[in-house]
Amino acid sequence: MDHIVTGQDAVTAFEPWMEPTDAELDAIDVEMPVIRAEMELLDAQIIVIDRTPCELDKRRIRRARRRLLAAHRDHLNGASDQAGGAA
């Protein structure tokens, strides 16, 4: 039996040039509250994807949307504060 293999070298995912830079990691850290809020909203929406939402589900989604909007607002205000502008 012949094995099918690629003609490439070993996996290059761990090459130093493939790693995120410190600036990229800092940007991810700054955006992490928004990312978490988006995940929370997505989780709330996934829960009701195959059923009719009850009142508790509707409240959970509303709260998650408000948290996401607040996280976006805080992120944008922080970005404009760092740039020296007024929000």
PyMOL commands that place a pseudoatom at each C-alpha (Angstrom):
pseudoatom trace, name=CA, resn=MET, resi=1, chain=A, elem=C, hetatm=0, pos=[0.000, 0.000, 0.000]
pseudoatom trace, name=CA, resn=ASP, resi=2, chain=A, elem=C, hetatm=0, pos=[1.352, 3.411, -0.927]
pseudoatom trace, name=CA, resn=HIS, resi=3, chain=A, elem=C, hetatm=0, pos=[1.066, 6.211, 1.584]
pseudoatom trace, name=CA, resn=ILE, resi=4, chain=A, elem=C, hetatm=0, pos=[0.026, 9.621, 0.409]
pseudoatom trace, name=CA, resn=VAL, resi=5, chain=A, elem=C, hetatm=0, pos=[2.230, 12.342, 1.854]
pseudoatom trace, name=CA, resn=THR, resi=6, chain=A, elem=C, hetatm=0, pos=[2.830, 15.966, 1.045]
pseudoatom trace, name=CA, resn=GLY, resi=7, chain=A, elem=C, hetatm=0, pos=[6.006, 17.192, -0.533]
pseudoatom trace, name=CA, resn=GLN, resi=8, chain=A, elem=C, hetatm=0, pos=[6.333, 19.939, 2.098]
pseudoatom trace, name=CA, resn=ASP, resi=9, chain=A, elem=C, hetatm=0, pos=[8.602, 20.151, 5.080]
pseudoatom trace, name=CA, resn=ALA, resi=10, chain=A, elem=C, hetatm=0, pos=[7.346, 19.577, 8.589]
pseudoatom trace, name=CA, resn=VAL, resi=11, chain=A, elem=C, hetatm=0, pos=[4.477, 21.646, 9.898]
pseudoatom trace, name=CA, resn=THR, resi=12, chain=A, elem=C, hetatm=0, pos=[5.457, 25.315, 9.950]
pseudoatom trace, name=CA, resn=ALA, resi=13, chain=A, elem=C, hetatm=0, pos=[2.860, 26.511, 12.467]
pseudoatom trace, name=CA, resn=PHE, resi=14, chain=A, elem=C, hetatm=0, pos=[5.519, 26.955, 15.105]
pseudoatom trace, name=CA, resn=GLU, resi=15, chain=A, elem=C, hetatm=0, pos=[7.927, 29.021, 13.086]
pseudoatom trace, name=CA, resn=PRO, resi=16, chain=A, elem=C, hetatm=0, pos=[8.906, 32.219, 14.922]
pseudoatom trace, name=CA, resn=TRP, resi=17, chain=A, elem=C, hetatm=0, pos=[7.559, 34.403, 12.134]
pseudoatom trace, name=CA, resn=MET, resi=18, chain=A, elem=C, hetatm=0, pos=[4.117, 32.803, 12.556]
pseudoatom trace, name=CA, resn=GLU, resi=19, chain=A, elem=C, hetatm=0, pos=[3.751, 33.862, 16.194]
pseudoatom trace, name=CA, resn=PRO, resi=20, chain=A, elem=C, hetatm=0, pos=[1.779, 37.017, 17.065]
pseudoatom trace, name=CA, resn=THR, resi=21, chain=A, elem=C, hetatm=0, pos=[3.832, 40.066, 17.877]
pseudoatom trace, name=CA, resn=ASP, resi=22, chain=A, elem=C, hetatm=0, pos=[3.732, 41.803, 21.239]
pseudoatom trace, name=CA, resn=ALA, resi=23, chain=A, elem=C, hetatm=0, pos=[1.664, 44.607, 19.704]
pseudoatom trace, name=CA, resn=GLU, resi=24, chain=A, elem=C, hetatm=0, pos=[-0.883, 42.099, 18.386]
pseudoatom trace, name=CA, resn=LEU, resi=25, chain=A, elem=C, hetatm=0, pos=[-1.121, 40.405, 21.778]
pseudoatom trace, name=CA, resn=ASP, resi=26, chain=A, elem=C, hetatm=0, pos=[-1.617, 43.800, 23.443]
pseudoatom trace, name=CA, resn=ALA, resi=27, chain=A, elem=C, hetatm=0, pos=[-4.396, 44.613, 20.975]
pseudoatom trace, name=CA, resn=ILE, resi=28, chain=A, elem=C, hetatm=0, pos=[-6.098, 41.309, 21.790]
pseudoatom trace, name=CA, resn=ASP, resi=29, chain=A, elem=C, hetatm=0, pos=[-5.848, 42.074, 25.520]
pseudoatom trace, name=CA, resn=VAL, resi=30, chain=A, elem=C, hetatm=0, pos=[-7.455, 45.478, 24.980]
pseudoatom trace, name=CA, resn=GLU, resi=31, chain=A, elem=C, hetatm=0, pos=[-10.308, 43.934, 22.959]
pseudoatom trace, name=CA, resn=MET, resi=32, chain=A, elem=C, hetatm=0, pos=[-10.841, 40.989, 25.329]
pseudoatom trace, name=CA, resn=PRO, resi=33, chain=A, elem=C, hetatm=0, pos=[-13.891, 42.502, 27.125]
pseudoatom trace, name=CA, resn=VAL, resi=34, chain=A, elem=C, hetatm=0, pos=[-15.606, 42.941, 23.746]
pseudoatom trace, name=CA, resn=ILE, resi=35, chain=A, elem=C, hetatm=0, pos=[-14.674, 39.401, 22.716]
pseudoatom trace, name=CA, resn=ARG, resi=36, chain=A, elem=C, hetatm=0, pos=[-16.074, 37.975, 25.966]
pseudoatom trace, name=CA, resn=ALA, resi=37, chain=A, elem=C, hetatm=0, pos=[-19.293, 39.969, 25.580]
pseudoatom trace, name=CA, resn=GLU, resi=38, chain=A, elem=C, hetatm=0, pos=[-19.684, 38.727, 22.002]
pseudoatom trace, name=CA, resn=MET, resi=39, chain=A, elem=C, hetatm=0, pos=[-19.189, 35.150, 23.198]
pseudoatom trace, name=CA, resn=GLU, resi=40, chain=A, elem=C, hetatm=0, pos=[-21.796, 35.624, 25.926]
pseudoatom trace, name=CA, resn=LEU, resi=41, chain=A, elem=C, hetatm=0, pos=[-24.344, 36.937, 23.408]
pseudoatom trace, name=CA, resn=LEU, resi=42, chain=A, elem=C, hetatm=0, pos=[-23.562, 34.101, 21.025]
pseudoatom trace, name=CA, resn=ASP, resi=43, chain=A, elem=C, hetatm=0, pos=[-24.011, 31.554, 23.830]
pseudoatom trace, name=CA, resn=ALA, resi=44, chain=A, elem=C, hetatm=0, pos=[-27.389, 33.059, 24.722]
pseudoatom trace, name=CA, resn=GLN, resi=45, chain=A, elem=C, hetatm=0, pos=[-28.481, 32.937, 21.088]
pseudoatom trace, name=CA, resn=ILE, resi=46, chain=A, elem=C, hetatm=0, pos=[-27.298, 29.351, 20.629]
pseudoatom trace, name=CA, resn=ILE, resi=47, chain=A, elem=C, hetatm=0, pos=[-29.357, 28.233, 23.624]
pseudoatom trace, name=CA, resn=VAL, resi=48, chain=A, elem=C, hetatm=0, pos=[-32.594, 29.277, 21.899]
pseudoatom trace, name=CA, resn=ILE, resi=49, chain=A, elem=C, hetatm=0, pos=[-31.647, 28.256, 18.374]
pseudoatom trace, name=CA, resn=ASP, resi=50, chain=A, elem=C, hetatm=0, pos=[-33.877, 25.173, 18.378]
pseudoatom trace, name=CA, resn=ARG, resi=51, chain=A, elem=C, hetatm=0, pos=[-36.693, 26.249, 20.657]
pseudoatom trace, name=CA, resn=THR, resi=52, chain=A, elem=C, hetatm=0, pos=[-39.008, 29.148, 21.340]
pseudoatom trace, name=CA, resn=PRO, resi=53, chain=A, elem=C, hetatm=0, pos=[-37.310, 31.494, 23.803]
pseudoatom trace, name=CA, resn=CYS, resi=54, chain=A, elem=C, hetatm=0, pos=[-38.957, 31.750, 27.205]
pseudoatom trace, name=CA, resn=GLU, resi=55, chain=A, elem=C, hetatm=0, pos=[-38.927, 34.972, 29.221]
pseudoatom trace, name=CA, resn=LEU, resi=56, chain=A, elem=C, hetatm=0, pos=[-35.683, 33.995, 30.949]
pseudoatom trace, name=CA, resn=ASP, resi=57, chain=A, elem=C, hetatm=0, pos=[-34.020, 33.386, 27.579]
pseudoatom trace, name=CA, resn=LYS, resi=58, chain=A, elem=C, hetatm=0, pos=[-35.215, 36.766, 26.297]
pseudoatom trace, name=CA, resn=ARG, resi=59, chain=A, elem=C, hetatm=0, pos=[-33.791, 38.489, 29.387]
pseudoatom trace, name=CA, resn=ARG, resi=60, chain=A, elem=C, hetatm=0, pos=[-30.488, 36.652, 29.007]
pseudoatom trace, name=CA, resn=ILE, resi=61, chain=A, elem=C, hetatm=0, pos=[-30.191, 37.815, 25.387]
pseudoatom trace, name=CA, resn=ARG, resi=62, chain=A, elem=C, hetatm=0, pos=[-31.131, 41.414, 26.271]
pseudoatom trace, name=CA, resn=ARG, resi=63, chain=A, elem=C, hetatm=0, pos=[-28.550, 41.495, 29.057]
pseudoatom trace, name=CA, resn=ALA, resi=64, chain=A, elem=C, hetatm=0, pos=[-25.894, 40.046, 26.781]
pseudoatom trace, name=CA, resn=ARG, resi=65, chain=A, elem=C, hetatm=0, pos=[-26.675, 42.681, 24.125]
pseudoatom trace, name=CA, resn=ARG, resi=66, chain=A, elem=C, hetatm=0, pos=[-26.423, 45.464, 26.718]
pseudoatom trace, name=CA, resn=ARG, resi=67, chain=A, elem=C, hetatm=0, pos=[-23.102, 44.095, 27.955]
pseudoatom trace, name=CA, resn=LEU, resi=68, chain=A, elem=C, hetatm=0, pos=[-21.812, 43.935, 24.393]
pseudoatom trace, name=CA, resn=LEU, resi=69, chain=A, elem=C, hetatm=0, pos=[-22.873, 47.512, 23.690]
pseudoatom trace, name=CA, resn=ALA, resi=70, chain=A, elem=C, hetatm=0, pos=[-21.259, 48.663, 26.945]
pseudoatom trace, name=CA, resn=ALA, resi=71, chain=A, elem=C, hetatm=0, pos=[-18.051, 46.791, 26.103]
pseudoatom trace, name=CA, resn=HIS, resi=72, chain=A, elem=C, hetatm=0, pos=[-17.970, 48.374, 22.632]
pseudoatom trace, name=CA, resn=ARG, resi=73, chain=A, elem=C, hetatm=0, pos=[-18.594, 51.803, 24.146]
pseudoatom trace, name=CA, resn=ASP, resi=74, chain=A, elem=C, hetatm=0, pos=[-15.850, 51.357, 26.727]
pseudoatom trace, name=CA, resn=HIS, resi=75, chain=A, elem=C, hetatm=0, pos=[-13.443, 50.056, 24.102]
pseudoatom trace, name=CA, resn=LEU, resi=76, chain=A, elem=C, hetatm=0, pos=[-14.113, 52.964, 21.748]
pseudoatom trace, name=CA, resn=ASN, resi=77, chain=A, elem=C, hetatm=0, pos=[-13.914, 55.523, 24.560]
pseudoatom trace, name=CA, resn=GLY, resi=78, chain=A, elem=C, hetatm=0, pos=[-10.627, 54.025, 25.690]
pseudoatom trace, name=CA, resn=ALA, resi=79, chain=A, elem=C, hetatm=0, pos=[-9.274, 54.134, 22.147]
pseudoatom trace, name=CA, resn=SER, resi=80, chain=A, elem=C, hetatm=0, pos=[-10.249, 57.772, 21.716]
pseudoatom trace, name=CA, resn=ASP, resi=81, chain=A, elem=C, hetatm=0, pos=[-8.792, 58.652, 25.136]
pseudoatom trace, name=CA, resn=GLN, resi=82, chain=A, elem=C, hetatm=0, pos=[-5.495, 57.078, 24.120]
pseudoatom trace, name=CA, resn=ALA, resi=83, chain=A, elem=C, hetatm=0, pos=[-5.548, 59.028, 20.863]
pseudoatom trace, name=CA, resn=GLY, resi=84, chain=A, elem=C, hetatm=0, pos=[-6.092, 62.244, 22.791]
pseudoatom trace, name=CA, resn=GLY, resi=85, chain=A, elem=C, hetatm=0, pos=[-9.606, 62.849, 21.485]
pseudoatom trace, name=CA, resn=ALA, resi=86, chain=A, elem=C, hetatm=0, pos=[-12.807, 63.411, 23.433]
pseudoatom trace, name=CA, resn=ALA, resi=87, chain=A, elem=C, hetatm=0, pos=[-15.526, 60.789, 23.394]
for i in range(1, 87): cmd.bond("trace and resi %d" % i, "trace and resi %d" % (i + 1))
show_as sticks, trace
zoom trace
